[in-house]
Each structure stands twice: as structure tokens, then as C-alpha cells.
């Protein structure tokens, strides 16, 4: 297997589970040294131990500026540089009707989903400027460009991530730094169960059920998996993506494109039935 990140150093936030954990594994398999950042110490240390000398865990809450600075400092102190920052940490944000969302919950959602991305870029950019190179990848969502794929706060925050990505891409391009986002859709992770209030253990156990559901309901007739996003991140982090910046890579089985032929036929049949029933009344 060709190793696409030999000698590179990557930082992955939200790296203790789901997409972040799988991305850390894939990056190490492709020759990278990886800093796994997250809040779950047990999971983070266990993953770093499994990956060996090419990985370290740094406990990080991306809403705390001192934590993010320490994360970047730890990466440089241990490995000497940063070639990729994957701002992957996130949460589902508050649900419910707009009038039921408190300002505190709204601000907390933005603090994680947008503030964490901002802080990661803020402290990684000076390191990458000195190197005259680097790849920053921000986790977004199809909810950031389409309505109905997430809660209002979550969707608005992801839209902000998309615009932040484009603005910073143009600011940092002259330094050889690429800034892109990935918009997953229908990826089977514990985040769905967490949004319904399940604890971490129950959410982890729910993934197989989510996969079975998506296998039936998505246009490509299979669930999105963490590998799908990890390998998208690998492309953007590697030299293969060296001419790509300011781009949002959508990985979603096509669900954000529109209706499938079957769904369209069912819609039109429903319209035809309504017209027939209305005119025959």
C-alpha cells in the first residue's frame, strides 16, 4: 500500500471516537504522526497506545482557547511541525423549535461547532505560515447548505463553517496553506443517538442499527461509514490534494442533490392522485 502521508504531522480534534478516531487510524496507516485531541481521556489514551509511537493523545476541549493553544504547542513540541489540522470536533447542538432554544444553548452550540474551528485555525496558521505549507480541513455538514438535514442551530453553525473555510482559504493561500471543508451526510456514527439523549455507551451501541437503516434508505443503498470521511480527509491532507483549496467536499450518497427517480415518481403519482380525486369529487 502506498503511504500517502509519510513524514507528515496531523492534528485531529474530536479524535477519540467516530470519524475522528477512524481518521487518526487511517493517517497513521499512511505514515503520518498524529496528535489525537479530545475530551475522553480513557478513549484517547487507549487509541494512542494502540497506534504506537506515531500517535499521542492531548486532552482538549475545543471551546477552551488555552486547551487549543496547548494542543498545537504539543504537536510542534513532539513532532516539530504541523502539516494537517482536521477540525473535526463537534456536537449535535440544541434541538427543538426556535422559540424553545435558549440563548445559552445557542451560544454553546456555536462555541463548539464554529468557535472550535476558529481557534484551531488561529493557532495552527502561524505554524503553517512559517513552513509555507499546510492543509486545514474543517468538518462541516450537508446541513450547512441544505435545510432539513439538522437542527436550526447546527445547520446555521455549519453554514458559518463553510463561509469561514472560504474566507480563510483566500487569506492563507499565498502562504501555501490549503483550507477546505468536508460535508458528510448520513454517516453512521454515535452522534444520531446522542442527539436523542442517549449516553455514550448506548450511542456507541446504536451504530449498527443506524447502518441498517441507511442501507435501505440512501440512493446508493448503503450507509455512509467513517471510512468514507477518513479517506476524503486523507485526500485533502495529502499531496494529491495540493491544488485544492476553498472547496467543500460533499460525501453523502447524493442525498443533498435531490430526489431519486423512485421518489420523484412517487411524488408525481401523489400529485396525479390528488388531481384525479379533486376533479372527480
N, C-alpha and C positions, 0 to 999 in steps of 0.2 A: 504494500500500500504506500502510495506517495504521501509523504508527510508535508502538509501544506502550510504549517506554521513553525517549522524548525527555527529555533533561536528567537522566537518572538515571545513577548510577555503580555499576558492578558489579565485584566481585572473583570470579574463577573459579579455584579451585585444581585441580590436575591438568588445567590448561588447554592443554597442548601437544599433546594427541592425543585421539582418540576422542570421547567425549561432551563433555568439557570444551572441546576445540577447537571443536567444532561449536556449542556453546552460546555461546562467545565471539563467533563469527561472527554468529549469529542476534541476539544482543544488540546488536551494533554496527549491524547492518542495521536494527534497530528504534530507533536513535537513542541508544543508551547509550554512555558512555565505559567502557572495560573494562580492568581490570588482569588480565593473563594470568599466573598463577602456576604454576610447575612446576620440575622439576629439569633438564629438557633445554633447555640454553641455545640451541643451534642452532635447534631447532624453535620454541621460544618467541619468539626474536627474529625469525625468518622470518615467523611468523604475525602478530606485531605490526607488522612492516613492511608486510605485505600489507593489514592493516586500516587503516593510516594513523594520522593524528593522534588518532583516537578510542581508541587502544589502546596500552598499554605492557606490557612484559614485566618481571617481577620474579622472579629465581631464588629458589625457595622449596622447602625440604624441610619438609613439614608436621609432621614428628616433632621438629623443632628449634624450640624456643619463640622464640628470638631471630629466626629467619627469619620466623615467622608475625607477630611484632610488627612487623618491618621491612616486611613486605608490607602490613599495614594502614596503617602510617605513610606508606608510599609512595603508597598510594591517596589518602589525605587530603591529603598534600603536593602531589600533582599535580592532583587534581580537587576537593578541598575538602570532600568528603563521601563516604559510602558508603550507597547505597540498597539494595544487594543483595549478599549473600555466598553464593556457591554452593560449599559444602564438598564438592567432587567427587573430590578426590584419593583414591586407594585402591590396593589390590593384592589378589591372589587369596588371600594368606595361605598357610600351610603346608598340605600335603595329607597323606594317609596315615591310618593308624589312630591312635586317641587315644594308645595306648602308645608310638607311634613319634614323636610330636610332642615336641620338646624345649621346655622352659620358655622358653628364649631365643627360639625361633621363635614360640611362642605370644604372648609379650610384644611381639615385633616386629610381629606382625600387628595386635594391638590398638593399638599405638602409632600406626600409620598410619591404621587404619580407624576407631578411636574417638578416640584422642588428637588426631589432626589436626582432627577435627570440634570437639572440646572447645576446642582452642587458637584455632581460627578464631572461635568464638563468644565466647570470653573477651576477645579483643582488639577484635572488631567491636562488641560490645554497648555499651561506653561511648560510642563514636562515635554509634551509633544512638539511645542514650538522650538525648544532647544534642539530636539532631534531632527527637526524639519520633516517629520513624518508621524503618521499615526492614523488609526481608524477608530472612530467613536460610533457605536451602534446604540440607538435608543429604542427600547421596547414600546411600541405603540399598539394599535388595535384597529380592526376594521370599524370599530365603534367610533373612531376618531374622524371618519369620513362618511359614515352612513348612520342613519337614525334607526333605532330599534334593535341594536346589537349589544346594548349595555345600558346601565342606568344613566341618568342625566349627568350627574357629577362625573362619573367615569368617562363618559363619552366626551364631555367638554374638556376634561383634562387631557385625554388622548389627542384631541384636536390641537390643543396647545402644544403638546409634544411634537406633533407633525410640523407646526409652524416654527417652533424653536429649532428643530432639526435643520430646516431650510435656512433660517437666518444665520445660524452658527456655521453651517456648511460654507456659506459665502464669505463669512468673516475669516474663517481659518484656511480656506483653500490655498491662499498664496504661501502658506507655511507647509504645504504638502500634507495637510491633515484632512482626511475624508470624514464626513459626518452623514450618516444615513439612519433610517429607521426601519423596523420590521413591524408589519401589521399582521399578527396572527388572527385567525378566525377558526372557531370550532376545534381547538386543540384540547385533547383530553388531559386535564390537569386537575389538581385538587381545588382550584380556585372556584369552580362552579359550586361544589358542595359547601365551601367556606362562605359563599355568598348567601347560602340558605341557613347559615348559623351553625353548621356542624363544627365540632372541634377538629384539631389537626389529624388525629388518628382516624376518625371517621371519614374525613375528607380524603385522606390518602387511600382509604379502602374503597372509595366511591369511583375511582378512575375506570375500573373495568366496566362498570355499568354505563359510564359516560361513553366509553368506546363503543359498546354495543349499540347505544342509541344513535351515535353519529354514523356508524357503519351503515345504517338503514336510511338515514335522512339526508345525507350530503350528496351533492351532484356526482362526485367521483366514487360514491358508495364505499367509502372507508373513512374512519375517523382521522383527524389530524393528530399527530403524535409529537412528542417533544423532539424527536429526531428531525422532524421537518423544519422546526425553527432552528435547532442547533446547527444543522448543515447550511441553512440560509445565513446564519451568523458567521459560519466558517468561511463562506464565500466572501462576505463583506470584509471580514478581518484579514483575509489572505491577500497575497499579491495578485490573485486572479481578479479581485475587485478594485484594482488600483486606479481605474478610470471612472469609478462610480462615486458620486457624492451628491448630497441633497436629494436622495432618492428614498421613496417609501416602498419597501419590498413587501408586497401583499402575498401571504401564504394562507389560503383559506378554502381550498377546494372549489373556488369560484362562487361562493355564496353571496359575495358582495357585488357580483356582476349583474345578477338579475334572476329571473325565474328560469327553471329548466323547461324543456319542451313539454313535459308532462304537467308541470304546474301551470304553464300557460294554457294548455288545452283544458285543464280543469277550470281555470278562471273563465275562459271564453264559454265553456259549456254552462257554467253557472249564470253568465250574463244571458246566454241564449234561453236558458230555462226561465229566468226572471222575465224576459221579454215575452216569451210564449205564455207564461202564466198570467202576466199582466194584461195582455191583449185578448186572452180568452175569458177573462173574468166578466 
